[in-house]
Amino acid sequence: MEVLGVSAVLLLACVVFFLLNILHTSRLQGKGKLPPGPTPWPFLGNILQICGKDTYKSFFKLGEKYGPIYTIYMGQKPIVILTSCDAVKEALIYNGEKFIGRGYTPLMERITLGHGLSNSSGERWKQLRNFSLMTMRNFGMGKRSIEERIQEEAQFLLEEIRKTKGHPVDPTFYFSKAVSNIIASVVFGERFEYEDKQYLYLLDILNKIFSAFSSVSVQEKDMPESEFHMDALLNTMVDFVVAGTETVSTTLRYGFLILLKNPDVEERVKKEIDQVIGQNREPGIEDRSKMPYTDAVIHEIQRFIDLIPLGLPRKVTCDVFFRDYVIPKGTTVYPILSTVLRDPKQFKNPNQFNPGHFLDANGKFRKNDGFLPFSAGKRICAGEGLARMELFLFISIILQNFSLKSVVDIEELDLTPQISGFGSIPRSYKICFIPR
């Protein structure tokens, strides 16, 4: 009887707690308060509703029910979710200063302690952002020198591909080697040989756990107002290496899988390369404006693969009045980039690969407001310019010299990601590079 009595008390306590939790949530949500959303469970919040293999699809479904702005709970913490092109742009661009903070992510906080470019906020972030942009400019970002560096690395990549003699290969580390050497020339001041064992070990770590470490020595660590100390610069260098390697190399790997699946697209790109560039010189970044179809294909690859579906979390720096709701200062906000890149208002067939999304009726390249793979606003990816140069030059140079061949029937090629959580990872495949 005593056991039954204790059980009844515990059950009653749980029911009361659950009802109080619902009451508390309902008070926070509604017009003039936090946006509405699904009722959270005690302690867990809404974690069971959003965790799974394809996390971003959960946000899509909740968006269909609650609209383009809603609230979920991770434990007891409210998180505001933005799930449309209009809502994301309104927050990140038109209210950029208010949404400029970095949202809280427990794992990254434990790793970086809030240091580094990607995970910092406030004055700390501003100092590191200015330092990073200045450093990239000093090393030739946006100038001829960085273009020449990419072209030089592309020749090393072509030589590695030629060694395959048309046999099937997994392209993962071919692209990782080339792309990482570009950012290594900025961070470390030198490139690495493709067979360097330590270099390959580093790439393997990057590919598996998205983290690597390097060090830099500075004499300002005792200045409390300065961010130029070991922890900050160490994590900023990690940001450079990880973001500068995995994002572009994964985009290339996914992009060539898409080209295998769409041989007609590959042929049209090669035809444009032959017409504009020919075979007697290497592609240059100035060619991009004369190659609208190739430019459209690269944009559509980035849109379709949806590399960072959830985007990186933001944090509001003050109480924000947003679409009849109030988002309290310090609240984490997730601008779900996947919902922007697949917004049917911006893209006619959002779930299909179609370069026509970036072409007008005359075959000229046209911009699209829904193209935000690098995010938007003042925290837009600092390496956007470098990434765009790398994608155009590497893809153009490879297709100038090789045709692509699948080792399986193209109907068997699966373009759905193997993993789609923080990042979208393509399925493993093998490809033959046939000399033209």
C-alpha positions in Angstrom: 0.0 0.0 0.0 2.9 2.4 0.8 4.4 1.7 -2.6 1.0 2.5 -4.3 0.8 5.6 -2.2 4.3 6.8 -3.3 3.5 6.0 -6.9 0.3 8.0 -6.8 2.1 11.0 -5.3 4.8 10.8 -8.0 2.1 10.5 -10.8 0.2 13.4 -9.4 3.5 15.5 -9.2 4.2 14.7 -12.8 0.7 15.7 -13.9 0.9 18.9 -12.0 4.4 19.7 -13.4 3.2 19.0 -16.9 0.2 21.3 -16.5 2.3 24.0 -15.1 4.7 23.6 -17.9 1.9 24.0 -20.5 0.6 27.1 -18.6 4.1 28.6 -18.5 4.6 28.0 -22.2 1.2 29.4 -23.2 2.0 32.6 -21.2 5.2 33.0 -23.1 3.6 32.3 -26.5 0.9 34.3 -28.3 0.5 37.7 -29.9 2.8 40.2 -28.3 5.0 37.4 -26.8 7.0 34.5 -28.1 5.7 32.9 -31.4 3.5 29.8 -30.9 4.8 26.3 -31.3 4.3 22.7 -30.2 3.7 22.0 -26.5 7.0 20.9 -24.9 7.4 17.9 -22.6 8.7 18.6 -19.1 12.6 18.6 -18.9 12.9 17.4 -22.6 11.1 20.2 -24.3 10.5 19.4 -28.0 13.6 17.4 -28.5 11.8 14.2 -29.4 9.9 16.0 -32.2 13.0 17.2 -34.0 15.6 14.6 -33.5 16.1 12.0 -36.2 18.0 11.2 -39.4 16.7 14.2 -41.3 16.4 16.9 -38.7 15.6 19.6 -41.1 12.5 17.8 -42.3 11.1 18.0 -38.8 11.4 21.8 -39.0 9.6 21.8 -42.4 6.7 19.9 -40.9 6.4 22.1 -37.8 6.6 25.1 -40.1 3.7 23.8 -42.2 1.6 23.7 -39.0 2.7 26.8 -37.1 3.8 29.1 -39.8 7.2 30.6 -40.9 8.1 31.7 -37.3 7.5 29.4 -34.3 9.0 28.5 -30.9 10.4 25.1 -29.8 12.1 24.2 -26.5 15.4 22.4 -25.9 14.9 21.4 -22.4 13.5 24.6 -20.8 15.3 26.9 -23.2 13.0 28.6 -25.9 14.4 28.7 -29.4 12.8 30.6 -32.2 12.7 29.0 -35.6 12.5 30.8 -38.9 11.4 28.7 -41.9 10.8 30.9 -45.0 12.9 33.1 -47.3 11.0 36.2 -46.2 11.3 35.5 -42.5 15.0 34.7 -42.7 15.8 37.8 -44.8 13.7 40.0 -42.6 15.6 38.9 -39.5 19.2 38.6 -40.8 19.3 41.5 -43.3 16.6 44.0 -42.4 17.1 43.5 -38.6 20.7 42.4 -38.9 22.1 44.2 -35.8 19.5 42.7 -33.6 20.1 39.1 -34.7 23.9 39.4 -34.9 24.8 37.3 -31.8 25.9 33.7 -32.0 23.3 31.3 -30.6 24.2 28.8 -27.9 25.3 25.4 -29.0 26.5 23.2 -26.1 29.1 21.1 -28.0 30.8 24.1 -29.6 30.7 26.1 -26.4 32.6 23.3 -24.6 35.2 23.0 -27.4 35.8 26.8 -28.0 34.7 28.4 -24.7 33.1 31.1 -26.9 36.4 32.0 -28.6 37.1 32.0 -32.4 35.3 33.7 -35.3 32.4 31.3 -35.7 31.3 30.9 -32.1 31.9 34.3 -30.6 29.6 37.4 -30.1 29.7 41.1 -29.4 33.0 43.0 -29.4 34.9 39.7 -29.4 33.4 38.7 -32.7 33.8 42.2 -34.2 37.6 42.2 -33.5 38.1 38.7 -34.8 35.9 39.3 -37.9 37.9 42.5 -38.8 41.2 40.6 -38.2 40.0 37.7 -40.4 38.9 39.9 -43.3 42.1 41.9 -43.1 44.2 38.7 -43.1 42.4 37.3 -46.1 42.8 40.6 -48.0 46.5 40.7 -47.1 46.9 37.2 -48.5 45.2 38.1 -51.8 41.5 37.4 -51.2 39.6 39.0 -54.1 42.9 39.7 -55.9 44.7 38.0 -58.8 47.2 36.3 -56.4 44.6 34.0 -54.8 43.2 33.2 -58.2 46.7 32.2 -59.3 47.1 30.1 -56.2 43.9 28.2 -57.0 44.9 27.7 -60.6 48.3 26.4 -59.4 46.7 23.9 -57.1 44.3 22.8 -59.8 47.3 21.7 -61.8 48.4 19.5 -59.0 44.9 18.1 -58.8 44.8 17.4 -62.5 48.1 15.5 -62.2 46.7 13.4 -59.4 43.6 12.6 -61.5 45.7 11.7 -64.5 47.4 9.1 -62.4 44.1 7.2 -62.1 44.2 6.5 -65.8 40.5 6.5 -66.0 40.0 3.8 -63.3 37.2 4.2 -60.7 38.2 6.2 -57.7 36.5 7.7 -54.6 36.9 11.4 -55.2 36.7 12.4 -51.5 40.4 13.0 -50.7 41.2 14.2 -54.2 39.0 17.3 -53.6 40.0 17.6 -49.9 43.7 17.7 -50.7 43.3 20.4 -53.3 40.8 22.6 -51.3 42.7 22.3 -48.0 45.9 23.4 -49.7 44.3 26.7 -50.7 43.4 27.6 -47.1 46.7 26.1 -45.8 48.5 28.7 -48.0 46.7 31.4 -46.0 46.8 29.9 -42.5 50.3 28.2 -42.7 51.9 30.0 -45.5 52.6 26.8 -47.5 51.0 23.9 -49.3 51.4 20.2 -48.5 52.4 17.4 -50.8 49.5 15.1 -51.5 51.3 12.0 -50.2 52.4 13.7 -46.9 51.2 11.2 -44.2 50.6 13.9 -41.6 48.7 15.9 -44.1 46.5 12.9 -45.0 46.0 12.2 -41.3 44.8 15.8 -40.8 42.4 15.5 -43.7 41.0 12.3 -42.3 40.3 14.0 -39.0 38.7 16.9 -40.8 36.5 14.6 -42.8 35.4 12.5 -39.8 35.0 15.0 -36.9 35.2 18.4 -38.5 38.0 19.7 -36.3 41.7 20.4 -36.5 44.1 22.4 -34.4 47.0 24.7 -35.2 48.8 27.3 -33.1 49.9 30.9 -33.6 52.0 33.0 -31.2 51.0 36.6 -30.4 52.1 39.0 -27.4 48.8 40.6 -26.5 47.4 37.8 -24.4 47.7 39.9 -21.2 45.5 42.7 -22.6 42.0 41.9 -21.2 40.2 44.0 -23.9 42.0 42.3 -26.8 41.0 39.2 -28.6 44.4 38.5 -30.0 45.5 35.8 -27.6 46.1 32.1 -27.9 42.6 30.7 -27.3 40.9 33.2 -29.7 43.4 32.8 -32.5 43.7 29.1 -32.1 40.0 28.7 -32.6 39.9 31.2 -35.4 42.5 29.2 -37.2 40.5 26.1 -36.7 37.5 27.9 -38.1 39.6 28.8 -41.2 40.8 25.3 -41.7 37.5 23.5 -41.1 35.3 25.9 -43.0 37.9 26.3 -45.8 38.3 22.6 -46.3 35.2 20.6 -45.6 32.5 23.0 -47.0 34.1 23.4 -50.5 35.4 19.8 -50.8 32.1 18.4 -49.8 30.3 20.7 -52.3 32.7 19.5 -55.0 32.2 15.8 -54.1 28.4 16.2 -54.1 28.5 18.3 -57.2 30.3 15.7 -59.3 27.9 13.1 -58.1 25.1 15.3 -59.4 26.9 15.7 -62.7 27.2 11.9 -63.0 23.5 11.7 -62.5 22.8 14.4 -65.1 25.2 13.7 -68.1 23.2 16.2 -70.2 24.2 19.0 -67.8 27.8 17.9 -67.8 27.9 18.0 -71.7 26.4 21.5 -71.7 29.0 22.8 -69.2 31.8 21.2 -71.3 30.4 22.8 -74.5 30.4 26.2 -72.8 33.9 25.7 -71.6 35.1 24.8 -75.1 33.3 27.8 -76.6 34.5 30.4 -74.1 37.9 29.1 -72.9 38.9 26.4 -75.3 41.7 23.9 -74.6 44.8 26.2 -74.9 44.5 28.1 -71.6 43.3 27.4 -68.1 40.0 28.9 -66.9 40.2 32.3 -65.1 37.7 33.9 -62.8 36.9 36.6 -65.4 35.4 33.8 -67.6 32.6 33.3 -65.1 30.6 36.3 -66.4 30.8 34.8 -70.0 29.6 31.3 -68.8 26.0 31.8 -67.6 25.1 28.1 -67.8 28.2 26.9 -65.8 27.5 29.7 -63.2 23.9 28.5 -63.0 24.9 24.9 -62.5 27.3 25.8 -59.7 24.6 27.9 -58.0 22.1 25.1 -58.4 24.5 22.5 -57.0 24.9 24.7 -53.9 21.2 25.2 -53.6 20.3 21.6 -54.2 22.8 19.9 -51.8 21.7 22.2 -49.0 25.1 21.8 -47.3 24.2 23.4 -43.9 20.5 22.8 -43.7 19.9 24.3 -40.2 22.2 27.2 -40.7 24.3 28.4 -37.7 22.2 29.7 -34.7 21.9 33.4 -34.1 21.1 35.2 -30.8 19.1 38.4 -30.4 21.1 41.2 -28.7 18.0 43.0 -27.4 14.3 42.5 -27.0 13.1 42.3 -30.6 9.6 43.0 -31.8 9.2 40.7 -34.8 6.0 40.1 -36.7 3.7 40.9 -33.7 5.8 38.8 -31.4 8.5 39.6 -28.8 11.8 37.7 -28.9 13.5 38.4 -25.5 17.1 39.4 -25.4 19.5 36.5 -25.5 17.1 34.1 -27.2 18.6 31.7 -29.7 17.2 31.9 -33.2 17.7 29.3 -35.9 17.3 30.6 -39.5 16.7 27.3 -41.2 18.6 27.8 -44.5 17.1 24.6 -46.0 13.6 26.2 -46.0 15.0 29.2 -47.9 16.9 27.1 -50.5 13.8 25.0 -51.0 11.2 27.8 -50.8 8.6 27.1 -53.5 8.0 30.9 -53.8 11.6 31.3 -55.0 12.2 28.0 -56.9 9.6 26.5 -59.2 10.7 22.9 -58.5 12.6 23.1 -55.2 13.2 19.4 -54.8 14.6 18.9 -58.3 18.1 19.7 -59.6 17.4 22.3 -62.3 20.0 24.9 -63.4 17.0 26.8 -64.9 16.4 28.2 -61.4 19.2 30.6 -62.2 18.6 31.3 -65.8 16.2 33.7 -67.5 14.2 33.0 -70.7 17.2 34.1 -72.8 19.6 31.8 -71.1 21.3 34.6 -69.1 22.3 34.1 -65.5 19.8 35.6 -63.1 20.1 36.0 -59.3 17.5 34.5 -57.0 16.6 36.0 -53.6 16.4 32.4 -52.2 20.1 31.7 -52.8 21.5 32.0 -49.2 23.9 29.0 -48.8 26.4 31.3 -47.0 23.7 32.7 -44.7 23.0 36.5 -44.9 23.5 39.8 -43.1 26.6 40.8 -41.1 27.4 37.2 -40.1 27.5 36.0 -43.6 30.3 33.5 -44.2 33.6 35.3 -44.3 34.9 32.9 -46.9 32.1 33.3 -49.4 34.3 34.9 -52.0 37.0 32.3 -51.8 34.5 29.4 -51.9 32.9 30.8 -55.1 36.3 31.2 -56.8 37.3 27.7 -55.8 34.1 26.1 -57.0 34.1 27.8 -60.4 37.8 27.2 -61.1 38.1 23.6 -59.9 34.9 22.5 -61.7 35.8 24.3 -64.9 39.4 23.0 -65.0 38.4 19.4 -64.3 35.7 19.4 -67.0 38.0 21.2 -69.4 40.3 18.2 -69.2 38.1 15.2 -68.3 34.8 13.6 -69.0 32.9 11.8 -66.2 31.9 8.2 -66.1 29.8 6.3 -63.5 30.7 2.8 -62.5 27.0 2.0 -62.1 23.9 2.8 -64.1 23.0 6.4 -63.5 19.6 5.3 -62.4 21.2 3.7 -59.4 22.9 6.9 -58.3 21.2 8.3 -55.2 21.4 12.0 -54.7 19.7 12.0 -51.2 22.3 12.7 -48.5 23.7 9.9 -46.4 23.5 12.1 -43.4 21.6 15.4 -43.1 21.9 17.0 -39.6 24.2 19.9 -39.1 25.6 19.2 -42.6 24.5 17.3 -45.7 26.9 14.5 -46.6 26.7 12.7 -49.9 26.6 9.0 -50.3 29.9 7.3 -51.2 30.4 6.7 -54.9 33.2 6.0 -57.4 33.9 8.0 -60.5 36.1 7.6 -63.6 37.8 10.7 -65.0 38.3 10.0 -68.7 40.8 12.3 -70.5 39.2 14.4 -73.2 
